[in-house]
Amino acid sequence: MSNVYYRVYRCALTLALSISLSTAAVATGSGGEPNYTKSDIRAASSHGSLRYAYAESLFLDFRHSDGDQPVAERLLVDDGSEVVLRADDASGSLVGPRITLGTIGSDHRGWEATYFGVFAGTRSASVSGDNDLAMIGDLALSSYDFFKSDRIAIESQTRLHSFELSRTWFENSWCFLMGFRYLRVQDDFRLLSFDSDTGDQGPDADDNEGIFGFGDYDVRTENDLFGLQSGLRHKRNFRIAPRLSYDFGGKAGVYGNSASHEQSVLDFGGTEAEYFLRDPFSDRSGQVAFVGEASANVRMPLTSRLEVRTGYNLLWVEGLALASDQLVLADVPVRGTTTSGGGLFHGASVGLVLHW
């Protein structure tokens, strides 16, 4: 199901960017309302510049482009099995701030800097059984805790930081921008398997009898993306409600991604006899990545200088090393870092806009 959501959101973002870029060609001289009022522009001309600031809260969800990978199964009495847990079953919202500072000179040119970061507590999902659960893949057959266990859980955590600095040009109702962006994506994934009779059948069984053991497959990834981007933003008043205004826009760029990942698979955890099923592994890799962003917002003035702004945001990233993509469930050595992952951050925002 996550693939369906991913395709829908990706098509929506692609359409938004296409519309924005195609209409840019006819924006100049369209006779639209300026991005800021005529009095604002006159103030910029007489005082040297116009300044603005955004302070907003973001509430985003993350959709992995291939997050439906099965990770756990239930063993059936007829020697078959059924999938009971997938990598994207651990879901939850990412929350954080977005801060924008900008200036417009008397020549309608300026600078704009934006930072946003979204964070989340641990997102989790689990399934319980009666000595009939197993991690998918033949690596489980080499373990005590990942095969014929009583409970399997997954935990996921994603963190995103973005900083961008852009040169801006304002023409009629449009703002064009071009600049540099740094994006950092950290993604962690844990697969935990608990078995109540580990101590009764594991190594040193006499010393560990009755111990509730666990297996822990832990993967951590980091992505540092650097690149140039360009985009545009459009702002106008609603005709049916002139006090209200709306804005929409899009940005896109090609980036270099310095990606890394590390992983370990612990068995017989919680006992003195715990050990790694295979050697812990770490690796770094380079990758070309793509980042596209689109948003649509509605504004309502509170005073002559202050507005409330709420909207919806899409951030599409391709070329990432995501934690669940690094899982190697077969009993073979880990080789390299997979950087073909991608996904969508999407959700609502609300905050204030101040201009002076």
NORHU-V77111 format. One record per backbone hydrogen bond with DSSP energy under -1.0 kcal/mol. CO is the residue of the C=O (numbers start at 1). NH is the residue of the N-H. If there is no record, write none. Layout:
co = (CO,CO)
nh = (NH,NH)
This chain:
co = (1,2,3,4,5,6,7,8,9,10,11,12,13,14,15,16,17,18,19,20,23,27,37,38,39,40,41,42,43,44,50,51,52,53,54,55,56,57,58,59,60,61,63,64,67,69,71,72,72,73,74,76,80,82,85,85,86,94,95,96,97,98,99,100,101,102,103,104,105,108,109,110,111,112,113,114,115,116,118,119,123,125,127,132,133,134,137,139,140,146,149,150,151,152,153,154,155,156,157,159,160,161,162,163,164,165,166,167,168,169,171,172,173,174,175,176,177,178,179,180,181,182,183,184,185,186,187,188,189,190,191,192,193,194,194,195,195,198,198,204,208,211,213,214,215,216,217,218,219,220,221,222,223,224,225,226,227,229,230,231,232,233,234,236,241,244,245,246,247,248,249,250,251,252,253,255,256,257,258,259,260,261,262,263,264,265,266,267,269,271,275,281,283,285,287,289,290,291,292,293,294,295,296,297,298,299,300,305,306,306,307,308,309,310,311,312,313,314,315,316,317,318,320,323,329,330,341,341,342,343,344,345,346,347,348,349,350,351,352,353,354)
nh = (5,6,7,8,9,10,11,12,13,14,15,16,17,18,19,20,21,22,23,24,26,30,41,42,43,44,45,46,47,48,104,356,102,354,100,352,98,350,96,348,94,346,344,67,88,87,136,84,85,134,82,79,76,74,71,72,89,60,119,58,117,56,115,54,113,52,111,50,108,170,105,168,103,166,101,164,99,162,160,95,156,154,152,75,149,73,140,142,143,135,133,129,194,127,192,125,190,123,188,186,118,184,116,182,114,180,112,178,110,176,174,35,235,171,233,169,231,167,229,165,227,163,225,161,223,159,221,157,219,155,217,153,215,150,151,198,213,201,202,208,211,199,195,269,193,266,191,264,189,262,187,260,185,258,183,256,181,179,252,177,250,175,248,246,244,238,299,236,297,234,295,232,293,230,291,289,226,287,224,285,222,283,220,281,218,277,216,275,214,274,267,263,261,259,257,255,318,253,316,251,314,249,312,247,310,245,308,355,302,303,353,300,351,298,349,296,347,294,345,292,343,290,341,326,139,332,319,320,65,317,63,315,61,313,59,311,57,309,55,307,53)
